[in-house]
Structure formats: C-alpha cells, structure tokens
C-alpha cells in the first residue's frame, strides 16, 4: 500500500517575506503552482556550521527568498523563470 504524503501549510510568494519561516533552519521544501507540484529543493545542509558561526539567517529562509526575488546562482529560481508569482506558494 502507498502512503499519503502530508505537507505543511502553504505560503504564497506574493506575501513574501513570511515571518512563519524560521530564520535559521534546514529542510526540504516544495513549490506549487496552484495544486500542481512545480519544484522541490532543500536548504541548510551545513546548519551546524551556520549556528556555530553565529549566522542569524540561514537555510530555508535564504533559499526561499532567492526563489521569491529571482536571484540567480546557477539553479532554477521561480521568480526569475516565471515573473508573476501570484499562483505560486511554498
């Protein structure tokens, strides 16, 4: 039998920035276009190093900000690819 995957509440990029996202965190995220899965990613691989060095913004918050703003770093960023983020959430 297959199992049902449960996701957290969705947050619209059009409402960015979002105070509900922890300032320092590691995790996996999904980006949706309405009800269709658009992209999955992860961030915060070196969370222990970020905490040890005293970073106050690291991981999910910075990655999702990059997607929302369209900043490029050699990877797909939703805002840069699509422009209008009204139907997109993470």
PDB file of N, CA, C and O in Angstrom:
ATOM      1  N   UNK A   1       0.838  -1.178   0.000  1.00  0.00           N
ATOM      2  CA  UNK A   1       0.000   0.000   0.000  1.00  0.00           C
ATOM      3  C   UNK A   1       0.884   1.243   0.000  1.00  0.00           C
ATOM      4  O   UNK A   1       1.904   1.283   0.688  1.00  0.00           O
ATOM      5  N   UNK A   2       0.497   2.246  -0.765  1.00  0.00           N
ATOM      6  CA  UNK A   2       1.189   3.522  -0.766  1.00  0.00           C
ATOM      7  C   UNK A   2       0.797   4.351   0.448  1.00  0.00           C
ATOM      8  O   UNK A   2      -0.254   4.137   1.052  1.00  0.00           O
ATOM      9  N   UNK A   3       1.642   5.279   0.785  1.00  0.00           N
ATOM     10  CA  UNK A   3       1.328   6.159   1.917  1.00  0.00           C
ATOM     11  C   UNK A   3       1.028   7.556   1.407  1.00  0.00           C
ATOM     12  O   UNK A   3       1.526   7.975   0.362  1.00  0.00           O
ATOM     13  N   UNK A   4       0.216   8.260   2.153  1.00  0.00           N
ATOM     14  CA  UNK A   4      -0.161   9.623   1.797  1.00  0.00           C
ATOM     15  C   UNK A   4       0.876  10.591   2.361  1.00  0.00           C
ATOM     16  O   UNK A   4       1.192  10.528   3.550  1.00  0.00           O
ATOM     17  N   UNK A   5       1.400  11.466   1.545  1.00  0.00           N
ATOM     18  CA  UNK A   5       2.360  12.465   1.982  1.00  0.00           C
ATOM     19  C   UNK A   5       1.590  13.689   2.461  1.00  0.00           C
ATOM     20  O   UNK A   5       0.666  14.158   1.796  1.00  0.00           O
ATOM     21  N   UNK A   6       1.981  14.196   3.619  1.00  0.00           N
ATOM     22  CA  UNK A   6       1.341  15.388   4.163  1.00  0.00           C
ATOM     23  C   UNK A   6       2.338  16.539   4.141  1.00  0.00           C
ATOM     24  O   UNK A   6       3.465  16.401   4.617  1.00  0.00           O
ATOM     25  N   UNK A   7       1.929  17.656   3.597  1.00  0.00           N
ATOM     26  CA  UNK A   7       2.769  18.841   3.543  1.00  0.00           C
ATOM     27  C   UNK A   7       2.289  19.852   4.576  1.00  0.00           C
ATOM     28  O   UNK A   7       1.155  19.778   5.049  1.00  0.00           O
ATOM     29  N   UNK A   8       3.150  20.784   4.916  1.00  0.00           N
ATOM     30  CA  UNK A   8       2.763  21.860   5.833  1.00  0.00           C
ATOM     31  C   UNK A   8       1.860  22.855   5.107  1.00  0.00           C
ATOM     32  O   UNK A   8       1.597  22.727   3.911  1.00  0.00           O
ATOM     33  N   UNK A   9       1.409  23.817   5.839  1.00  0.00           N
ATOM     34  CA  UNK A   9       0.615  24.904   5.260  1.00  0.00           C
ATOM     35  C   UNK A   9       1.409  25.569   4.136  1.00  0.00           C
ATOM     36  O   UNK A   9       2.632  25.680   4.219  1.00  0.00           O
ATOM     37  N   UNK A  10       0.729  26.001   3.106  1.00  0.00           N
ATOM     38  CA  UNK A  10       1.386  26.701   2.000  1.00  0.00           C
ATOM     39  C   UNK A  10       1.410  28.202   2.271  1.00  0.00           C
ATOM     40  O   UNK A  10       0.482  28.768   2.848  1.00  0.00           O
ATOM     41  N   UNK A  11       2.500  28.823   1.834  1.00  0.00           N
ATOM     42  CA  UNK A  11       2.679  30.262   1.975  1.00  0.00           C
ATOM     43  C   UNK A  11       2.905  30.852   0.592  1.00  0.00           C
ATOM     44  O   UNK A  11       3.775  30.387  -0.144  1.00  0.00           O
ATOM     45  N   UNK A  12       2.145  31.854   0.235  1.00  0.00           N
ATOM     46  CA  UNK A  12       2.249  32.457  -1.097  1.00  0.00           C
ATOM     47  C   UNK A  12       3.493  33.331  -1.221  1.00  0.00           C
ATOM     48  O   UNK A  12       3.807  34.109  -0.321  1.00  0.00           O
ATOM     49  N   UNK A  13       4.195  33.196  -2.344  1.00  0.00           N
ATOM     50  CA  UNK A  13       5.335  34.068  -2.608  1.00  0.00           C
ATOM     51  C   UNK A  13       4.888  35.526  -2.726  1.00  0.00           C
ATOM     52  O   UNK A  13       5.663  36.433  -2.421  1.00  0.00           O
ATOM     53  N   UNK A  14       3.679  35.757  -3.154  1.00  0.00           N
ATOM     54  CA  UNK A  14       3.192  37.131  -3.277  1.00  0.00           C
ATOM     55  C   UNK A  14       3.061  37.800  -1.914  1.00  0.00           C
ATOM     56  O   UNK A  14       2.937  39.023  -1.841  1.00  0.00           O
ATOM     57  N   UNK A  15       3.087  37.016  -0.820  1.00  0.00           N
ATOM     58  CA  UNK A  15       3.043  37.566   0.536  1.00  0.00           C
ATOM     59  C   UNK A  15       4.421  37.620   1.184  1.00  0.00           C
ATOM     60  O   UNK A  15       4.532  37.801   2.396  1.00  0.00           O
ATOM     61  N   UNK A  16       5.463  37.466   0.386  1.00  0.00           N
ATOM     62  CA  UNK A  16       6.828  37.435   0.904  1.00  0.00           C
ATOM     63  C   UNK A  16       7.230  38.799   1.397  1.00  0.00           C
ATOM     64  O   UNK A  16       6.834  39.791   0.785  1.00  0.00           O
ATOM     65  N   UNK A  17       8.005  38.915   2.483  1.00  0.00           N
ATOM     66  CA  UNK A  17       8.587  37.854   3.286  1.00  0.00           C
ATOM     67  C   UNK A  17       7.583  37.255   4.261  1.00  0.00           C
ATOM     68  O   UNK A  17       6.554  37.859   4.564  1.00  0.00           O
ATOM     69  N   UNK A  18       7.893  36.070   4.743  1.00  0.00           N
ATOM     70  CA  UNK A  18       6.980  35.344   5.613  1.00  0.00           C
ATOM     71  C   UNK A  18       7.628  35.112   6.975  1.00  0.00           C
ATOM     72  O   UNK A  18       8.642  34.423   7.078  1.00  0.00           O
ATOM     73  N   UNK A  19       7.040  35.688   8.012  1.00  0.00           N
ATOM     74  CA  UNK A  19       7.593  35.586   9.367  1.00  0.00           C
ATOM     75  C   UNK A  19       7.438  34.192   9.967  1.00  0.00           C
ATOM     76  O   UNK A  19       8.061  33.901  10.988  1.00  0.00           O
ATOM     77  N   UNK A  20       6.628  33.320   9.366  1.00  0.00           N
ATOM     78  CA  UNK A  20       6.422  31.972   9.894  1.00  0.00           C
ATOM     79  C   UNK A  20       7.605  31.046   9.602  1.00  0.00           C
ATOM     80  O   UNK A  20       7.731  29.994  10.229  1.00  0.00           O
ATOM     81  N   UNK A  21       8.464  31.422   8.667  1.00  0.00           N
ATOM     82  CA  UNK A  21       9.610  30.586   8.317  1.00  0.00           C
ATOM     83  C   UNK A  21      10.749  30.909   9.276  1.00  0.00           C
ATOM     84  O   UNK A  21      11.129  32.073   9.406  1.00  0.00           O
ATOM     85  N   UNK A  22      11.302  29.898   9.950  1.00  0.00           N
ATOM     86  CA  UNK A  22      12.384  30.146  10.910  1.00  0.00           C
ATOM     87  C   UNK A  22      13.575  30.829  10.253  1.00  0.00           C
ATOM     88  O   UNK A  22      13.892  30.553   9.096  1.00  0.00           O
ATOM     89  N   UNK A  23      14.229  31.711  10.979  1.00  0.00           N
ATOM     90  CA  UNK A  23      15.380  32.458  10.446  1.00  0.00           C
ATOM     91  C   UNK A  23      16.596  31.561  10.194  1.00  0.00           C
ATOM     92  O   UNK A  23      17.378  31.828   9.282  1.00  0.00           O
ATOM     93  N   UNK A  24      16.758  30.517  10.980  1.00  0.00           N
ATOM     94  CA  UNK A  24      17.845  29.558  10.788  1.00  0.00           C
ATOM     95  C   UNK A  24      17.221  28.169  10.838  1.00  0.00           C
ATOM     96  O   UNK A  24      16.738  27.731  11.883  1.00  0.00           O
ATOM     97  N   UNK A  25      17.235  27.480   9.699  1.00  0.00           N
ATOM     98  CA  UNK A  25      16.631  26.148   9.655  1.00  0.00           C
ATOM     99  C   UNK A  25      17.121  25.392   8.429  1.00  0.00           C
ATOM    100  O   UNK A  25      17.514  25.979   7.420  1.00  0.00           O
ATOM    101  N   UNK A  26      17.084  24.081   8.549  1.00  0.00           N
ATOM    102  CA  UNK A  26      17.401  23.199   7.426  1.00  0.00           C
ATOM    103  C   UNK A  26      16.146  22.418   7.102  1.00  0.00           C
ATOM    104  O   UNK A  26      15.372  22.083   8.000  1.00  0.00           O
ATOM    105  N   UNK A  27      15.936  22.124   5.830  1.00  0.00           N
ATOM    106  CA  UNK A  27      14.772  21.341   5.489  1.00  0.00           C
ATOM    107  C   UNK A  27      14.572  21.181   4.001  1.00  0.00           C
ATOM    108  O   UNK A  27      15.355  21.656   3.179  1.00  0.00           O
ATOM    109  N   UNK A  28      13.506  20.502   3.693  1.00  0.00           N
ATOM    110  CA  UNK A  28      13.079  20.257   2.319  1.00  0.00           C
ATOM    111  C   UNK A  28      11.830  21.095   2.079  1.00  0.00           C
ATOM    112  O   UNK A  28      10.986  21.230   2.965  1.00  0.00           O
ATOM    113  N   UNK A  29      11.717  21.656   0.877  1.00  0.00           N
ATOM    114  CA  UNK A  29      10.553  22.483   0.557  1.00  0.00           C
ATOM    115  C   UNK A  29      10.010  22.091  -0.810  1.00  0.00           C
ATOM    116  O   UNK A  29      10.713  21.521  -1.643  1.00  0.00           O
ATOM    117  N   UNK A  30       8.753  22.411  -1.010  1.00  0.00           N
ATOM    118  CA  UNK A  30       8.095  22.177  -2.295  1.00  0.00           C
ATOM    119  C   UNK A  30       7.484  23.488  -2.762  1.00  0.00           C
ATOM    120  O   UNK A  30       6.941  24.248  -1.960  1.00  0.00           O
ATOM    121  N   UNK A  31       7.573  23.748  -4.042  1.00  0.00           N
ATOM    122  CA  UNK A  31       6.951  24.936  -4.630  1.00  0.00           C
ATOM    123  C   UNK A  31       5.819  24.455  -5.530  1.00  0.00           C
ATOM    124  O   UNK A  31       6.003  23.590  -6.386  1.00  0.00           O
ATOM    125  N   UNK A  32       4.676  25.023  -5.321  1.00  0.00           N
ATOM    126  CA  UNK A  32       3.446  24.628  -6.012  1.00  0.00           C
ATOM    127  C   UNK A  32       2.969  25.732  -6.931  1.00  0.00           C
ATOM    128  O   UNK A  32       3.131  26.912  -6.623  1.00  0.00           O
ATOM    129  N   UNK A  33       2.386  25.361  -8.052  1.00  0.00           N
ATOM    130  CA  UNK A  33       1.657  26.276  -8.925  1.00  0.00           C
ATOM    131  C   UNK A  33       0.210  25.832  -8.824  1.00  0.00           C
ATOM    132  O   UNK A  33      -0.205  24.854  -9.446  1.00  0.00           O
ATOM    133  N   UNK A  34      -0.550  26.572  -8.028  1.00  0.00           N
ATOM    134  CA  UNK A  34      -1.908  26.170  -7.661  1.00  0.00           C
ATOM    135  C   UNK A  34      -1.821  24.788  -7.010  1.00  0.00           C
ATOM    136  O   UNK A  34      -1.218  24.676  -5.942  1.00  0.00           O
ATOM    137  N   UNK A  35      -2.390  23.728  -7.597  1.00  0.00           N
ATOM    138  CA  UNK A  35      -2.348  22.393  -6.999  1.00  0.00           C
ATOM    139  C   UNK A  35      -1.295  21.480  -7.619  1.00  0.00           C
ATOM    140  O   UNK A  35      -1.191  20.312  -7.243  1.00  0.00           O
ATOM    141  N   UNK A  36      -0.512  22.000  -8.569  1.00  0.00           N
ATOM    142  CA  UNK A  36       0.500  21.174  -9.222  1.00  0.00           C
ATOM    143  C   UNK A  36       1.884  21.414  -8.640  1.00  0.00           C
ATOM    144  O   UNK A  36       2.304  22.560  -8.478  1.00  0.00           O
ATOM    145  N   UNK A  37       2.592  20.336  -8.327  1.00  0.00           N
ATOM    146  CA  UNK A  37       3.953  20.443  -7.825  1.00  0.00           C
ATOM    147  C   UNK A  37       4.844  20.986  -8.929  1.00  0.00           C
ATOM    148  O   UNK A  37       4.863  20.443 -10.033  1.00  0.00           O
ATOM    149  N   UNK A  38       5.587  22.059  -8.643  1.00  0.00           N
ATOM    150  CA  UNK A  38       6.435  22.719  -9.623  1.00  0.00           C
ATOM    151  C   UNK A  38       7.912  22.390  -9.399  1.00  0.00           C
ATOM    152  O   UNK A  38       8.647  22.157 -10.358  1.00  0.00           O
ATOM    153  N   UNK A  39       8.343  22.370  -8.149  1.00  0.00           N
ATOM    154  CA  UNK A  39       9.766  22.210  -7.846  1.00  0.00           C
ATOM    155  C   UNK A  39       9.939  21.758  -6.404  1.00  0.00           C
ATOM    156  O   UNK A  39       9.182  22.178  -5.529  1.00  0.00           O
ATOM    157  N   UNK A  40      10.924  20.906  -6.147  1.00  0.00           N
ATOM    158  CA  UNK A  40      11.304  20.517  -4.787  1.00  0.00           C
ATOM    159  C   UNK A  40      12.770  20.851  -4.586  1.00  0.00           C
ATOM    160  O   UNK A  40      13.570  20.758  -5.517  1.00  0.00           O
ATOM    161  N   UNK A  41      13.115  21.235  -3.380  1.00  0.00           N
ATOM    162  CA  UNK A  41      14.505  21.550  -3.085  1.00  0.00           C
ATOM    163  C   UNK A  41      14.802  21.352  -1.611  1.00  0.00           C
ATOM    164  O   UNK A  41      13.931  21.003  -0.814  1.00  0.00           O
ATOM    165  N   UNK A  42      16.059  21.587  -1.277  1.00  0.00           N
ATOM    166  CA  UNK A  42      16.473  21.510   0.116  1.00  0.00           C
ATOM    167  C   UNK A  42      17.446  22.639   0.389  1.00  0.00           C
ATOM    168  O   UNK A  42      18.067  23.181  -0.526  1.00  0.00           O
ATOM    169  N   UNK A  43      17.570  22.983   1.659  1.00  0.00           N
ATOM    170  CA  UNK A  43      18.494  24.029   2.042  1.00  0.00           C
ATOM    171  C   UNK A  43      18.921  23.834   3.484  1.00  0.00           C
ATOM    172  O   UNK A  43      18.199  23.234   4.280  1.00  0.00           O
ATOM    173  N   UNK A  44      20.091  24.340   3.811  1.00  0.00           N
ATOM    174  CA  UNK A  44      20.592  24.268   5.170  1.00  0.00           C
ATOM    175  C   UNK A  44      21.486  23.077   5.436  1.00  0.00           C
ATOM    176  O   UNK A  44      21.547  22.573   6.558  1.00  0.00           O
ATOM    177  N   UNK A  45      22.171  22.634   4.416  1.00  0.00           N
ATOM    178  CA  UNK A  45      22.998  21.430   4.528  1.00  0.00           C
ATOM    179  C   UNK A  45      24.046  21.549   5.645  1.00  0.00           C
ATOM    180  O   UNK A  45      24.324  20.560   6.324  1.00  0.00           O
ATOM    181  N   UNK A  46      24.624  22.719   5.847  1.00  0.00           N
ATOM    182  CA  UNK A  46      25.648  22.920   6.881  1.00  0.00           C
ATOM    183  C   UNK A  46      25.076  23.728   8.047  1.00  0.00           C
ATOM    184  O   UNK A  46      25.669  24.718   8.475  1.00  0.00           O
ATOM    185  N   UNK A  47      23.922  23.300   8.553  1.00  0.00           N
ATOM    186  CA  UNK A  47      23.236  24.043   9.606  1.00  0.00           C
ATOM    187  C   UNK A  47      24.094  24.174  10.864  1.00  0.00           C
ATOM    188  O   UNK A  47      24.088  25.225  11.505  1.00  0.00           O
ATOM    189  N   UNK A  48      24.832  23.120  11.224  1.00  0.00           N
ATOM    190  CA  UNK A  48      25.666  23.187  12.425  1.00  0.00           C
ATOM    191  C   UNK A  48      26.741  24.262  12.293  1.00  0.00           C
ATOM    192  O   UNK A  48      27.006  24.998  13.243  1.00  0.00           O
ATOM    193  N   UNK A  49      27.354  24.352  11.126  1.00  0.00           N
ATOM    194  CA  UNK A  49      28.367  25.375  10.887  1.00  0.00           C
ATOM    195  C   UNK A  49      27.776  26.775  10.924  1.00  0.00           C
ATOM    196  O   UNK A  49      28.400  27.702  11.440  1.00  0.00           O
ATOM    197  N   UNK A  50      26.582  26.930  10.382  1.00  0.00           N
ATOM    198  CA  UNK A  50      25.917  28.240  10.391  1.00  0.00           C
ATOM    199  C   UNK A  50      25.602  28.680  11.815  1.00  0.00           C
ATOM    200  O   UNK A  50      25.782  29.845  12.168  1.00  0.00           O
ATOM    201  N   UNK A  51      25.136  27.747  12.621  1.00  0.00           N
ATOM    202  CA  UNK A  51      24.824  28.070  14.019  1.00  0.00           C
ATOM    203  C   UNK A  51      26.110  28.395  14.779  1.00  0.00           C
ATOM    204  O   UNK A  51      26.156  29.364  15.537  1.00  0.00           O
ATOM    205  N   UNK A  52      27.147  27.593  14.580  1.00  0.00           N
ATOM    206  CA  UNK A  52      28.419  27.808  15.267  1.00  0.00           C
ATOM    207  C   UNK A  52      29.043  29.158  14.908  1.00  0.00           C
ATOM    208  O   UNK A  52      29.682  29.792  15.748  1.00  0.00           O
ATOM    209  N   UNK A  53      28.858  29.596  13.661  1.00  0.00           N
ATOM    210  CA  UNK A  53      29.442  30.876  13.239  1.00  0.00           C
ATOM    211  C   UNK A  53      28.544  32.063  13.565  1.00  0.00           C
ATOM    212  O   UNK A  53      28.899  33.207  13.282  1.00  0.00           O
ATOM    213  N   UNK A  54      27.387  31.800  14.156  1.00  0.00           N
ATOM    214  CA  UNK A  54      26.507  32.888  14.598  1.00  0.00           C
ATOM    215  C   UNK A  54      25.643  33.505  13.518  1.00  0.00           C
ATOM    216  O   UNK A  54      25.153  34.621  13.690  1.00  0.00           O
ATOM    217  N   UNK A  55      25.440  32.810  12.408  1.00  0.00           N
ATOM    218  CA  UNK A  55      24.582  33.368  11.352  1.00  0.00           C
ATOM    219  C   UNK A  55      23.159  33.524  11.878  1.00  0.00           C
ATOM    220  O   UNK A  55      22.638  32.640  12.558  1.00  0.00           O
ATOM    221  N   UNK A  56      22.540  34.654  11.558  1.00  0.00           N
ATOM    222  CA  UNK A  56      21.162  34.873  12.022  1.00  0.00           C
ATOM    223  C   UNK A  56      20.125  34.646  10.931  1.00  0.00           C
ATOM    224  O   UNK A  56      18.927  34.734  11.198  1.00  0.00           O
ATOM    225  N   UNK A  57      20.557  34.357   9.712  1.00  0.00           N
ATOM    226  CA  UNK A  57      19.656  33.980   8.611  1.00  0.00           C
ATOM    227  C   UNK A  57      20.391  32.935   7.791  1.00  0.00           C
ATOM    228  O   UNK A  57      21.451  33.207   7.227  1.00  0.00           O
ATOM    229  N   UNK A  58      19.813  31.717   7.727  1.00  0.00           N
ATOM    230  CA  UNK A  58      20.486  30.646   7.010  1.00  0.00           C
ATOM    231  C   UNK A  58      19.481  29.551   6.671  1.00  0.00           C
ATOM    232  O   UNK A  58      18.556  29.294   7.441  1.00  0.00           O
ATOM    233  N   UNK A  59      19.656  28.922   5.547  1.00  0.00           N
ATOM    234  CA  UNK A  59      18.865  27.754   5.183  1.00  0.00           C
ATOM    235  C   UNK A  59      17.601  28.089   4.416  1.00  0.00           C
ATOM    236  O   UNK A  59      17.640  28.792   3.407  1.00  0.00           O
ATOM    237  N   UNK A  60      16.483  27.581   4.902  1.00  0.00           N
ATOM    238  CA  UNK A  60      15.209  27.730   4.177  1.00  0.00           C
ATOM    239  C   UNK A  60      14.863  29.185   3.909  1.00  0.00           C
ATOM    240  O   UNK A  60      14.427  29.519   2.807  1.00  0.00           O
ATOM    241  N   UNK A  61      15.046  30.058   4.894  1.00  0.00           N
ATOM    242  CA  UNK A  61      14.649  31.466   4.709  1.00  0.00           C
ATOM    243  C   UNK A  61      15.430  32.115   3.562  1.00  0.00           C
ATOM    244  O   UNK A  61      14.856  32.857   2.765  1.00  0.00           O
ATOM    245  N   UNK A  62      16.731  31.838   3.476  1.00  0.00           N
ATOM    246  CA  UNK A  62      17.526  32.463   2.418  1.00  0.00           C
ATOM    247  C   UNK A  62      17.254  31.823   1.058  1.00  0.00           C
ATOM    248  O   UNK A  62      17.243  32.514   0.039  1.00  0.00           O
ATOM    249  N   UNK A  63      17.035  30.506   1.036  1.00  0.00           N
ATOM    250  CA  UNK A  63      16.741  29.848  -0.243  1.00  0.00           C
ATOM    251  C   UNK A  63      15.402  30.301  -0.803  1.00  0.00           C
ATOM    252  O   UNK A  63      15.298  30.620  -1.987  1.00  0.00           O
ATOM    253  N   UNK A  64      14.374  30.332   0.044  1.00  0.00           N
ATOM    254  CA  UNK A  64      13.052  30.764  -0.425  1.00  0.00           C
ATOM    255  C   UNK A  64      13.065  32.234  -0.822  1.00  0.00           C
ATOM    256  O   UNK A  64      12.360  32.634  -1.748  1.00  0.00           O
ATOM    257  N   UNK A  65      13.867  33.044  -0.124  1.00  0.00           N
ATOM    258  CA  UNK A  65      13.999  34.453  -0.518  1.00  0.00           C
ATOM    259  C   UNK A  65      14.617  34.555  -1.910  1.00  0.00           C
ATOM    260  O   UNK A  65      14.189  35.376  -2.721  1.00  0.00           O
ATOM    261  N   UNK A  66      15.618  33.726  -2.190  1.00  0.00           N
ATOM    262  CA  UNK A  66      16.230  33.727  -3.525  1.00  0.00           C
ATOM    263  C   UNK A  66      15.218  33.348  -4.598  1.00  0.00           C
ATOM    264  O   UNK A  66      15.182  33.964  -5.664  1.00  0.00           O
ATOM    265  N   UNK A  67      14.400  32.342  -4.324  1.00  0.00           N
ATOM    266  CA  UNK A  67      13.370  31.954  -5.286  1.00  0.00           C
ATOM    267  C   UNK A  67      12.373  33.094  -5.483  1.00  0.00           C
ATOM    268  O   UNK A  67      12.007  33.410  -6.615  1.00  0.00           O
ATOM    269  N   UNK A  68      11.939  33.701  -4.405  1.00  0.00           N
ATOM    270  CA  UNK A  68      10.930  34.760  -4.490  1.00  0.00           C
ATOM    271  C   UNK A  68      11.446  35.989  -5.233  1.00  0.00           C
ATOM    272  O   UNK A  68      10.692  36.641  -5.955  1.00  0.00           O
ATOM    273  N   UNK A  69      12.731  36.308  -5.056  1.00  0.00           N
ATOM    274  CA  UNK A  69      13.280  37.527  -5.667  1.00  0.00           C
ATOM    275  C   UNK A  69      13.824  37.300  -7.069  1.00  0.00           C
ATOM    276  O   UNK A  69      14.082  38.263  -7.790  1.00  0.00           O
ATOM    277  N   UNK A  70      14.003  36.041  -7.470  1.00  0.00           N
ATOM    278  CA  UNK A  70      14.514  35.760  -8.807  1.00  0.00           C
ATOM    279  C   UNK A  70      16.016  35.828  -8.909  1.00  0.00           C
ATOM    280  O   UNK A  70      16.556  35.813 -10.015  1.00  0.00           O
ATOM    281  N   UNK A  71      16.708  35.902  -7.790  1.00  0.00           N
ATOM    282  CA  UNK A  71      18.162  35.947  -7.790  1.00  0.00           C
ATOM    283  C   UNK A  71      18.705  34.650  -8.380  1.00  0.00           C
ATOM    284  O   UNK A  71      18.182  33.571  -8.100  1.00  0.00           O
ATOM    285  N   UNK A  72      19.744  34.753  -9.191  1.00  0.00           N
ATOM    286  CA  UNK A  72      20.313  33.572  -9.855  1.00  0.00           C
ATOM    287  C   UNK A  72      21.593  33.117  -9.177  1.00  0.00           C
ATOM    288  O   UNK A  72      22.397  33.939  -8.737  1.00  0.00           O
ATOM    289  N   UNK A  73      21.778  31.809  -9.094  1.00  0.00           N
ATOM    290  CA  UNK A  73      23.033  31.255  -8.590  1.00  0.00           C
ATOM    291  C   UNK A  73      23.343  29.953  -9.317  1.00  0.00           C
ATOM    292  O   UNK A  73      23.940  29.044  -8.740  1.00  0.00           O
ATOM    293  N   UNK A  74      22.947  29.861 -10.560  1.00  0.00           N
ATOM    294  CA  UNK A  74      23.193  28.649 -11.323  1.00  0.00           C
ATOM    295  C   UNK A  74      22.109  27.603 -11.172  1.00  0.00           C
ATOM    296  O   UNK A  74      22.225  26.511 -11.728  1.00  0.00           O
ATOM    297  N   UNK A  75      21.047  27.918 -10.424  1.00  0.00           N
ATOM    298  CA  UNK A  75      19.942  26.985 -10.231  1.00  0.00           C
ATOM    299  C   UNK A  75      18.646  27.690 -10.610  1.00  0.00           C
ATOM    300  O   UNK A  75      18.610  28.905 -10.810  1.00  0.00           O
ATOM    301  N   UNK A  76      17.605  26.910 -10.702  1.00  0.00           N
ATOM    302  CA  UNK A  76      16.288  27.449 -11.022  1.00  0.00           C
ATOM    303  C   UNK A  76      15.782  28.325  -9.890  1.00  0.00           C
ATOM    304  O   UNK A  76      15.822  27.917  -8.729  1.00  0.00           O
ATOM    305  N   UNK A  77      15.315  29.503 -10.203  1.00  0.00           N
ATOM    306  CA  UNK A  77      14.649  30.363  -9.226  1.00  0.00           C
ATOM    307  C   UNK A  77      13.302  30.748  -9.802  1.00  0.00           C
ATOM    308  O   UNK A  77      13.217  31.307 -10.896  1.00  0.00           O
ATOM    309  N   UNK A  78      12.270  30.452  -9.072  1.00  0.00           N
ATOM    310  CA  UNK A  78      10.898  30.572  -9.555  1.00  0.00           C
ATOM    311  C   UNK A  78      10.593  31.977 -10.058  1.00  0.00           C
ATOM    312  O   UNK A  78      10.033  32.126 -11.143  1.00  0.00           O
ATOM    313  N   UNK A  79      10.943  32.998  -9.306  1.00  0.00           N
ATOM    314  CA  UNK A  79      10.630  34.365  -9.698  1.00  0.00           C
ATOM    315  C   UNK A  79      11.278  34.753 -11.013  1.00  0.00           C
ATOM    316  O   UNK A  79      10.661  35.453 -11.816  1.00  0.00           O
ATOM    317  N   UNK A  80      12.494  34.323 -11.253  1.00  0.00           N
ATOM    318  CA  UNK A  80      13.197  34.659 -12.478  1.00  0.00           C
ATOM    319  C   UNK A  80      12.590  33.925 -13.659  1.00  0.00           C
ATOM    320  O   UNK A  80      12.509  34.486 -14.752  1.00  0.00           O
ATOM    321  N   UNK A  81      12.165  32.692 -13.468  1.00  0.00           N
ATOM    322  CA  UNK A  81      11.629  31.899 -14.565  1.00  0.00           C
ATOM    323  C   UNK A  81      10.227  32.313 -14.972  1.00  0.00           C
ATOM    324  O   UNK A  81       9.877  32.245 -16.150  1.00  0.00           O
ATOM    325  N   UNK A  82       9.423  32.741 -14.012  1.00  0.00           N
ATOM    326  CA  UNK A  82       8.009  32.957 -14.286  1.00  0.00           C
ATOM    327  C   UNK A  82       7.529  34.388 -14.141  1.00  0.00           C
ATOM    328  O   UNK A  82       6.484  34.742 -14.687  1.00  0.00           O
ATOM    329  N   UNK A  83       8.263  35.214 -13.424  1.00  0.00           N
ATOM    330  CA  UNK A  83       7.859  36.602 -13.260  1.00  0.00           C
ATOM    331  C   UNK A  83       6.710  36.786 -12.282  1.00  0.00           C
ATOM    332  O   UNK A  83       6.938  37.250 -11.165  1.00  0.00           O
ATOM    333  N   UNK A  84       5.501  36.445 -12.654  1.00  0.00           N
ATOM    334  CA  UNK A  84       4.321  36.655 -11.815  1.00  0.00           C
ATOM    335  C   UNK A  84       4.134  35.462 -10.892  1.00  0.00           C
ATOM    336  O   UNK A  84       3.893  34.344 -11.348  1.00  0.00           O
ATOM    337  N   UNK A  85       4.247  35.707  -9.577  1.00  0.00           N
ATOM    338  CA  UNK A  85       4.181  34.612  -8.596  1.00  0.00           C
ATOM    339  C   UNK A  85       2.839  34.490  -7.926  1.00  0.00           C
ATOM    340  O   UNK A  85       2.729  33.799  -6.914  1.00  0.00           O
ATOM    341  N   UNK A  86       1.801  35.136  -8.450  1.00  0.00           N
ATOM    342  CA  UNK A  86       0.504  35.142  -7.764  1.00  0.00           C
ATOM    343  C   UNK A  86      -0.030  33.761  -7.472  1.00  0.00           C
ATOM    344  O   UNK A  86      -0.616  33.566  -6.407  1.00  0.00           O
ATOM    345  N   UNK A  87       0.135  32.795  -8.348  1.00  0.00           N
ATOM    346  CA  UNK A  87      -0.416  31.470  -8.129  1.00  0.00           C
ATOM    347  C   UNK A  87       0.533  30.514  -7.435  1.00  0.00           C
ATOM    348  O   UNK A  87       0.185  29.354  -7.217  1.00  0.00           O
ATOM    349  N   UNK A  88       1.725  30.975  -7.083  1.00  0.00           N
ATOM    350  CA  UNK A  88       2.740  30.091  -6.527  1.00  0.00           C
ATOM    351  C   UNK A  88       2.800  30.191  -5.013  1.00  0.00           C
ATOM    352  O   UNK A  88       2.615  31.262  -4.435  1.00  0.00           O
ATOM    353  N   UNK A  89       3.062  29.049  -4.383  1.00  0.00           N
ATOM    354  CA  UNK A  89       3.198  29.002  -2.930  1.00  0.00           C
ATOM    355  C   UNK A  89       4.279  28.011  -2.582  1.00  0.00           C
ATOM    356  O   UNK A  89       4.672  27.190  -3.411  1.00  0.00           O
ATOM    357  N   UNK A  90       4.758  28.085  -1.359  1.00  0.00           N
ATOM    358  CA  UNK A  90       5.788  27.151  -0.909  1.00  0.00           C
ATOM    359  C   UNK A  90       5.410  26.587   0.438  1.00  0.00           C
ATOM    360  O   UNK A  90       6.149  25.775   0.996  1.00  0.00           O
TER     361      UNK A  90
END
